């Protein structure tokens, strides 16, 4: 058993201080008095000769000293780089980076080598990752074969292994292809994750296609005010679309570091934050994109972002007086719902996937990243919260304090 004392418990609906007892991978009890009474009763039973139980409870007790305890995070936008790009990231380094960042569930993009565009590859990468016993992986299929933007994948077959399709990293420029994909998403009940180059123009086009088809569309890493305004208008019309923003786009503006989409203006950044406050943003997703130094020297777009995601978001939410309950919803609750996972709230009976956070001044140090990708423009930035522990199914998989 794992006994977490003095937890500042925050999820999307709760904010209070209490104790948590974890047993067999699930939350057994919440409440100091309840846990104390339970342990006392069980240990007394162990001393009675006429009962079968003759051993006192084996409990690891950790006093968290009012550190934050939140549901572990769920990432809708993660570049696993497997198969075929292990020079950028291995399955092991990807998992270690995710766990260090507080993430236990990942949705991986399909722009690998080979491109993940068939059921066998989808199944293979999921099985390989999940056999490690660290994160749980869900895998995106490409929308078009080889990400060529021309020939659609076998949606009916691939749907047996995933509900998520994206040509991430590329536009689907051909309007006919995008329309057919959206029609298929409605027919086979899957979601297309849209990566819009020339962001606002393509967002508007694809919103129009959703209006025509009734398809299922999720907008990835929106960075511009005009794009978000178009999506908000569509939501207010009743169009069933969802949208994510990335930590780096709400944290910084006008940074000359290549990401895709690029860092936008301060006006854009502030509008994204207002959209979060007003409930229009459905999730915060990392777009973790590890690269080698050679890749970045050759102008490859992307940030190795999963290990700094919470720290950046925490600073933005604190600076803008936004509730950490809403942050938990955007990092855990809503992404889990999107992926069809069980609820991410801290309740008795729920799987014990938790992250412990220490609110303290700290400096980002990319040389200490678990990811093979050290590519970030935020090295040496000061933040005010760090991941202390990540717990999955009751096991402490990452422990910054080494308790």
C-alpha positions in Angstrom: 0.0 0.0 0.0 1.0 3.6 -0.6 -0.1 6.2 2.0 0.1 9.8 0.8 -0.2 12.2 3.7 -1.1 15.9 3.6 -2.0 16.1 -0.1 -3.3 19.3 -1.7 -5.8 17.5 -3.9 -6.8 19.3 -7.1 -8.8 17.9 -10.0 -11.3 19.5 -12.3 -14.0 19.7 -9.6 -12.1 19.6 -6.3 -9.6 21.6 -4.3 -8.9 20.5 -0.7 -6.2 19.0 1.6 -6.4 15.4 2.9 -4.7 12.0 2.8 -4.9 9.3 0.2 -4.5 5.5 0.6 -3.7 3.5 -2.5 -4.0 -0.3 -2.7 -3.8 -2.7 -5.6 -3.4 0.1 -8.1 -6.5 2.0 -7.0 -7.5 4.7 -4.6 -8.7 2.8 -1.5 -9.6 5.6 0.8 -9.5 9.4 1.1 -9.5 11.1 4.5 -7.1 11.0 7.4 -9.5 9.7 10.0 -10.8 6.9 7.6 -7.3 5.8 6.7 -6.1 5.8 10.3 -9.1 3.8 11.5 -8.7 1.3 8.6 -5.0 0.7 9.3 -5.6 0.4 13.0 -8.4 -2.2 12.5 -6.4 -4.2 10.0 -3.3 -4.3 12.2 -5.3 -5.3 15.2 -6.9 -8.1 13.2 -3.4 -9.3 12.3 -2.7 -9.9 16.0 -5.7 -12.1 16.6 -4.7 -15.8 16.6 -8.1 -17.1 15.3 -8.0 -15.0 12.0 -6.2 -16.1 8.8 -4.5 -12.7 8.4 -1.4 -12.8 10.5 0.6 -10.0 9.0 0.5 -6.3 9.5 -0.2 -4.1 6.6 2.8 -3.3 4.5 2.5 0.4 3.9 4.9 3.0 2.4 4.0 6.3 4.1 5.0 9.6 2.4 4.3 13.0 3.9 3.8 15.3 0.9 3.7 18.5 3.1 0.7 20.0 1.2 2.3 19.5 -2.2 -0.3 19.5 -5.1 -1.7 16.1 -6.1 -3.5 16.0 -9.4 -4.7 13.3 -11.8 -1.8 12.3 -14.1 -1.8 14.1 -17.4 -3.1 12.9 -20.8 -1.4 14.1 -24.0 -3.4 14.3 -27.2 -0.4 15.3 -29.4 2.9 13.4 -28.9 5.6 12.5 -31.5 6.8 9.1 -30.4 9.3 8.9 -33.4 8.8 5.2 -33.5 9.2 3.3 -35.8 12.2 4.4 -37.8 13.3 7.6 -36.1 15.0 6.2 -33.0 17.9 8.7 -33.5 15.4 11.3 -32.3 13.7 9.3 -29.6 13.5 5.7 -28.5 10.5 4.1 -26.9 12.3 4.1 -23.6 13.4 7.7 -23.7 9.9 8.8 -24.8 8.3 7.0 -21.9 10.8 8.3 -19.4 10.3 11.8 -20.7 6.5 11.5 -20.4 6.6 10.1 -16.9 9.0 12.8 -15.8 6.5 15.3 -17.2 3.6 13.8 -15.3 2.0 12.1 -18.3 0.8 8.5 -18.2 -1.4 8.4 -21.3 -0.2 9.4 -24.8 -1.7 9.8 -28.3 1.1 9.4 -30.8 1.2 10.9 -34.2 1.7 8.8 -37.4 4.5 10.8 -39.2 7.1 8.1 -38.6 9.2 6.0 -40.9 7.4 4.0 -42.2 4.3 6.1 -41.8 1.7 4.5 -39.6 -1.0 4.0 -42.1 -2.2 0.4 -41.6 -3.7 -1.7 -38.9 -0.7 -3.9 -38.4 1.7 -1.0 -37.7 -0.9 0.6 -35.3 -1.2 -2.6 -33.3 2.5 -3.3 -33.3 3.6 0.1 -31.9 0.8 0.0 -29.2 1.8 -3.4 -28.1 5.6 -2.5 -28.0 5.0 0.6 -26.0 2.5 -0.8 -23.5 4.7 -3.9 -22.8 7.1 -1.5 -21.1 4.6 -0.9 -18.3 5.1 2.9 -18.2 2.7 4.9 -20.3 -0.4 3.8 -22.0 -0.2 4.5 -25.7 -3.0 5.2 -28.2 -1.9 5.5 -31.8 -3.0 7.8 -34.6 -3.3 6.5 -38.1 -2.5 8.6 -41.1 -5.4 9.9 -43.1 -3.7 9.4 -46.4 -1.3 6.6 -47.4 2.3 7.6 -46.7 1.1 11.1 -45.8 0.9 11.7 -49.5 -2.3 13.7 -49.4 -3.8 11.8 -52.3 -4.9 8.2 -51.5 -7.0 7.6 -48.4 -6.1 4.8 -46.0 -8.4 1.9 -45.3 -10.5 3.6 -42.7 -12.7 0.6 -42.0 -9.8 -1.7 -41.4 -7.7 0.9 -39.4 -10.7 1.8 -37.3 -10.4 -1.6 -35.7 -7.2 -0.5 -34.0 -7.8 3.3 -33.5 -10.4 6.1 -33.4 -7.9 8.8 -34.4 -6.6 9.8 -37.8 -4.2 12.6 -38.8 -1.7 13.7 -41.5 0.1 15.6 -38.8 2.9 17.6 -40.1 1.2 18.3 -43.4 -1.9 19.9 -44.8 -4.5 17.9 -46.6 -4.5 20.4 -49.4 -6.9 18.6 -51.7 -10.4 19.7 -50.6 -12.0 16.6 -52.1 -9.8 14.3 -50.1 -10.5 16.2 -46.9 -14.3 16.1 -47.6 -14.2 12.3 -48.2 -12.2 11.8 -45.0 -14.7 13.8 -43.0 -17.6 11.8 -44.5 -15.8 8.6 -43.6 -15.3 9.9 -40.0 -19.0 10.2 -39.6 -19.7 6.8 -41.2 -17.1 4.9 -39.2 -17.2 7.0 -36.0 -13.6 8.3 -35.8 -12.0 11.7 -35.3 -9.7 13.6 -37.6 -7.0 15.6 -36.0 -6.3 18.6 -38.2 -2.8 20.1 -38.7 -3.4 23.3 -40.6 -0.5 24.9 -42.4 -1.4 28.5 -43.4 -3.4 28.2 -40.3 -6.4 30.5 -40.4 -7.1 29.9 -44.1 -7.2 26.2 -43.7 -9.1 26.3 -40.4 -11.9 28.3 -42.2 -11.9 25.9 -45.1 -12.1 22.8 -42.9 -14.8 24.3 -40.7 -16.9 24.8 -43.9 -16.3 21.2 -44.8 -17.5 20.1 -41.4 -20.6 22.1 -41.9 -21.2 20.3 -45.2 -20.4 16.8 -44.0 -21.1 16.6 -40.3 -17.7 15.0 -39.8 -15.7 14.8 -36.6 -12.8 17.3 -36.5 -10.3 18.3 -33.8 -8.0 21.2 -34.4 -4.4 20.7 -33.3 -2.1 23.4 -31.7 -4.0 26.5 -32.7 -1.8 29.6 -32.3 -3.6 32.6 -33.8 -6.4 34.8 -32.7 -8.2 34.7 -36.1 -8.1 30.9 -36.1 -9.5 30.7 -32.6 -12.2 33.2 -33.4 -13.4 31.1 -36.4 -13.5 28.0 -34.2 -15.4 29.9 -31.4 -17.9 31.1 -34.0 -18.4 27.5 -35.2 -18.8 26.2 -31.6 -21.4 28.9 -31.0 -23.2 27.8 -34.1 -23.4 24.3 -32.6 -20.7 22.7 -34.8 -19.2 19.7 -33.0 -15.5 20.6 -33.3 -12.8 20.6 -30.6 -9.6 22.5 -30.3 -6.3 22.2 -28.4 -3.5 24.7 -27.7 0.1 24.0 -26.9 2.0 25.1 -23.7 4.6 27.0 -25.7 2.0 29.0 -27.6 0.3 30.2 -24.4 3.6 30.8 -22.6 5.6 32.8 -25.1 5.2 35.1 -28.2 7.4 36.4 -31.0 10.1 33.8 -30.3 12.4 33.2 -33.3 12.6 29.5 -32.7 11.1 27.3 -35.4 8.0 25.5 -34.4 5.0 24.6 -36.5 2.8 26.6 -36.3 5.2 29.4 -35.5 5.2 31.4 -32.3 2.6 34.1 -32.9 2.1 37.7 -31.6 1.5 38.7 -28.0 -2.1 39.7 -29.1 -2.5 36.1 -30.3 -1.1 34.6 -27.1 -3.4 36.7 -24.9 -6.4 35.8 -27.0 -5.6 32.1 -26.5 -5.5 32.6 -22.8 -8.8 34.5 -22.8 -10.3 31.6 -24.8 -9.1 29.2 -22.1 -10.8 31.4 -19.4 -14.0 31.5 -21.4 -14.2 27.7 -21.9 -13.6 27.5 -25.6 -10.4 25.5 -25.4 -10.9 21.7 -25.0 -7.4 20.6 -24.2 -3.8 21.6 -23.8 -1.5 19.2 -25.7 2.3 19.2 -25.8 3.1 18.6 -29.5 6.3 17.0 -28.0 8.6 16.9 -31.0 12.2 15.7 -30.2 14.9 16.4 -32.7 18.7 15.9 -32.8 21.0 19.0 -32.8 21.6 18.3 -36.5 17.9 18.4 -37.2 17.5 21.7 -35.5 20.5 23.1 -37.3 18.7 22.2 -40.5 15.7 24.1 -39.4 13.5 21.2 -38.3 10.4 22.5 -36.6 9.5 21.4 -33.1 10.0 21.5 -29.3 10.9 18.7 -26.9 8.1 19.8 -24.7 6.5 17.1 -22.5 8.9 17.5 -19.6 8.3 21.3 -19.3 4.6 21.3 -20.2 3.1 21.5 -16.7 5.7 24.1 -15.5 5.0 26.4 -18.4 1.2 26.0 -18.0 1.3 26.5 -14.3 3.1 29.8 -14.7 0.6 31.0 -17.3 -2.4 30.0 -15.2 -0.9 31.5 -12.1 0.1 34.8 -13.8 -3.4 35.1 -15.3 -5.3 34.1 -12.2 -6.8 31.0 -13.7 -7.9 28.1 -11.5 -5.7 25.0 -11.3 -8.9 23.1 -11.4 -9.3 24.3 -15.0 -5.7 23.4 -15.7 -6.4 19.8 -14.5 -9.5 19.7 -16.7 -7.4 20.7 -19.8 -4.4 18.5 -19.0 -6.3 15.4 -17.7 -10.1 15.4 -17.6 -11.0 16.6 -21.1 -8.2 14.8 -22.9 -9.1 11.5 -21.2 -12.8 12.0 -22.2 -11.6 12.7 -25.8 -9.7 9.4 -25.9 -12.5 7.4 -24.3 -10.5 6.7 -21.1 -12.0 6.4 -17.6 -12.6 9.6 -15.7 -9.6 11.4 -14.3 -10.7 12.6 -10.9 -9.3 11.8 -7.5 -12.0 9.5 -6.1 -12.2 6.3 -4.1 -12.2 3.3 -6.6 -10.4 5.2 -9.4 -7.1 3.9 -10.8 -4.3 5.6 -9.0 -2.7 7.6 -11.8 -1.5 10.7 -10.0 1.1 13.4 -10.2 2.7 15.2 -7.2 3.8 18.7 -7.8 6.0 20.9 -5.8 5.4 24.7 -6.2 8.9 26.1 -5.9 11.2 28.3 -8.0 13.2 26.2 -10.4 15.2 26.6 -13.6 14.6 24.6 -16.7 17.7 22.6 -17.6 17.4 20.9 -21.0 20.6 18.9 -20.3 18.6 16.9 -17.7 15.8 16.0 -20.0 15.0 12.3 -20.2 14.0 12.8 -23.9 16.8 12.4 -26.4 15.6 15.7 -27.8 17.0 18.6 -25.9 15.5 21.1 -28.3 13.7 23.9 -26.5 13.9 27.7 -26.5 13.1 27.7 -22.8 16.4 26.4 -21.4 17.3 28.4 -18.2 13.8 29.9 -17.9 12.6 30.2 -14.4 9.4 28.4 -13.5 7.5 28.0 -10.2 6.4 24.4 -10.2 8.1 21.1 -10.9 6.9 17.5 -11.1 7.9 15.7 -7.8 6.4 12.3 -8.5 4.4 10.4 -11.1 2.3 7.5 -10.0 0.7 5.0 -12.3 -1.5 2.2 -11.1 -0.2 2.9 -7.6 3.5 2.6 -8.5 5.8 5.5 -8.2 7.4 5.6 -11.7 9.2 8.9 -11.3 10.5 10.3 -8.0 12.3 13.6 -8.2 12.7 13.5 -4.4 13.9 9.9 -4.4 11.8 9.0 -1.3 
